[in-house]
Amino acid sequence: MKRGPKAELILKERLELATGLFAEIVIWRVPEPVRGSSHDFKYRLALIENNIGVVRYDNEAGKGDHKHIGVDEAIYQFSGLDTLQADFWHDIERRLKR
């Protein structure tokens, strides 16, 4: 049985920001869009504070592109990887200034 193209890891990093606080970014290029998304990336970006995800961006199958800020969830309008990462870091800055 012949297998189709595989996903390609684009970026995987974990950045320690302070004790108990880190950001994790994982981005894959996928052979076809994840159900609910219209681009060829699968991603998860998260700010974890004391083992709790306080800012998260992802596009899990079925939900499509969305973000979580605390307990709130909102649709995210994906327009490219650079903008995705800039928006993520902007929300982290806002969170840390609270």
C-alpha positions in Angstrom: 0.0 0.0 0.0 1.5 3.3 -1.1 1.3 6.1 1.5 0.7 9.8 0.6 2.9 12.7 1.5 3.8 13.1 5.1 3.5 16.1 7.3 6.7 18.2 7.6 7.7 19.8 10.9 8.3 23.5 10.3 9.0 24.7 13.9 9.1 23.1 17.3 10.3 25.2 20.2 9.8 25.7 23.9 10.9 28.9 25.4 11.2 29.3 29.2 10.0 32.8 30.1 10.2 32.5 33.9 9.8 30.0 36.6 6.6 28.1 35.9 6.0 30.0 32.6 6.9 28.9 29.1 5.7 29.2 25.5 5.6 26.3 23.2 5.2 26.5 19.4 4.7 23.6 17.1 3.9 24.1 13.4 3.6 21.4 10.7 3.0 21.7 6.9 0.4 19.1 6.1 -0.4 17.6 2.7 -4.0 18.8 2.9 -5.8 21.2 5.1 -7.0 20.1 8.5 -10.8 19.8 8.6 -12.1 23.2 9.4 -9.1 25.1 8.0 -8.3 26.3 4.5 -4.5 26.3 4.6 -1.8 23.7 4.7 -0.6 24.1 8.3 -1.4 22.3 11.5 -0.3 24.3 14.6 -0.5 24.7 18.3 1.0 27.7 20.2 0.6 27.8 23.9 1.6 29.9 26.9 1.7 27.6 29.9 1.6 29.2 33.4 1.9 26.9 36.4 0.9 23.9 34.2 -2.2 25.7 32.9 -2.7 26.8 29.2 -3.5 30.5 29.6 -3.1 31.5 25.9 -3.5 28.9 23.1 -3.8 29.1 19.4 -4.6 25.9 17.4 -6.5 24.4 14.6 -7.7 21.0 15.8 -9.6 19.0 13.2 -13.3 20.0 13.1 -12.9 23.3 15.1 -10.6 25.0 12.6 -8.5 28.0 13.5 -9.2 29.4 16.9 -7.6 30.8 20.1 -8.2 30.5 23.8 -7.4 33.4 26.1 -8.0 32.1 29.6 -11.4 30.4 29.5 -12.6 32.4 26.5 -12.5 30.8 23.0 -12.7 32.7 19.7 -12.4 32.0 16.0 -9.0 33.0 14.7 -8.6 34.4 11.2 -5.5 32.7 9.9 -3.6 34.8 7.4 -0.1 33.4 7.5 2.6 32.0 9.8 4.2 35.3 10.5 0.9 36.9 11.5 0.0 33.9 13.6 3.2 34.1 15.6 2.9 37.9 16.0 -0.7 37.7 17.2 0.3 34.9 19.7 3.2 37.0 21.1 0.9 40.1 21.3 -1.6 38.2 23.3 1.2 36.9 25.6 2.4 40.5 26.2 -1.2 41.6 27.1 -1.5 38.6 29.4 1.8 39.3 31.2 0.9 43.0 31.7 -2.3 42.2 33.6 
